[in-house]
């Protein structure tokens, strides 16, 4: 055997060994590629409806947010009116307190006037009856 034939034989053996080691790796890469392709299909099929639903939810949230923004002014006006009503009720309470105080004082004056009137009438009758 010549040196060239021996080199060709060694190269052929190396190629066979390399192919024997590469075949499982190539099969593994093929399986991985198939798995990635099936995962991509699954994500495409499952993710598209989910994204569509999320877009619908976002549209609804925008609508609700707009409605809330519209009613914020109504709530502010209501709270303002409620505050004004509270102020007016406080004013009415103060007025009622003043009227109650005046009525109480009037009652004291009326009682005093009755007592004084009785006293004066009794003195007048006593004078007229006794002839003084």
Residue pairs with C-beta under 8 A, 6 or more apart in sequence:
1 9
